[in-house]
C-alpha cells in the first residue's frame, strides 16, 4: 500500500512538473521579445507602473486539460497578460491552453477583443458569469513617451498612464466592448425595444459593475 502511495505521489509530481515545464516552454518563445520590449524598471526612467500589484503573488493557472499550475505571477496591464520570473528572466504567459487564472481572490480569463485595434487574447477579470454569458473588466495601461522641453513646453518623463476600465459583455460566442445601448441591442435585434426600456428604467451605467450584473441577469433570460 505504501509503495502504491509513493508511486502515485511520484506520478502526480511528474505530471505537475511536465505541465509547469510546458507553461515555461510556451512562455520562453516570447522571452526575447519581452526582455527587448519591456525594460519596465525604475532604472529605465519610466514613471508609474503597468502592474496591478508590484510584487509577485502565487496564482493558479487552470489549463484546458484540467491541470492546475501554481506559480508566482503578476498581471502586466500594458501587455494585458500575466508574467512570471524563471531563473531571473521575465516571461509572458502563452495564452494557448489556459482556461482561467486565479489570483488574489479574483478569476481571470483570456478573451480576444479589440479596444485598441489589436484583436488578440487579453486577460480580463470575471465580474459575473451566467452560463455561456459573462461580464468582464479589462484594465489597460498606456505608455506615454518622454516629452522634451522646448519653448513653452515643460519636460515630462516617459510614463505609464492608467485609463478607465473597459467592460465587456459576452453572449455565447460573441463578445463586445460595452460603450452604449447599441453595443447591447446589436446582439439581440429581436429584443431591441425591450432592452432599451430595461436599460432606461434601471439606469444601467456601462461603467458600473453592479449595474452590469443586473443587465447580465436580464439578458440571460431572453
HELIX and SHEET records of a PDB file:
HELIX    1   1 UNK A    2  UNK A   28  1                                  27    
HELIX    2   2 UNK A   31  UNK A   37  1                                   7    
HELIX    3   3 UNK A   42  UNK A   44  5                                   3    
HELIX    4   4 UNK A  181  UNK A  185  1                                   5    
HELIX    5   5 UNK A  189  UNK A  191  5                                   3    
HELIX    6   6 UNK A  192  UNK A  201  1                                  10    
HELIX    7   7 UNK A  209  UNK A  219  1                                  11    
SHEET    1   A10 UNK A  89  UNK A  92  0                                        
SHEET    2   A10 UNK A  81  UNK A  86 -1                                        
SHEET    3   A10 UNK A  68  UNK A  76 -1                                        
SHEET    4   A10 UNK A  57  UNK A  63 -1                                        
SHEET    5   A10 UNK A  98  UNK A 103 -1                                        
SHEET    6   A10 UNK A 106  UNK A 113 -1                                        
SHEET    7   A10 UNK A 120  UNK A 130 -1                                        
SHEET    8   A10 UNK A 133  UNK A 138 -1                                        
SHEET    9   A10 UNK A 166  UNK A 171 -1                                        
SHEET   10   A10 UNK A 174  UNK A 177 -1                                        
SHEET    1   B 2 UNK A 141  UNK A 144  0                                        
SHEET    2   B 2 UNK A 159  UNK A 162 -1                                        
END                                                                             
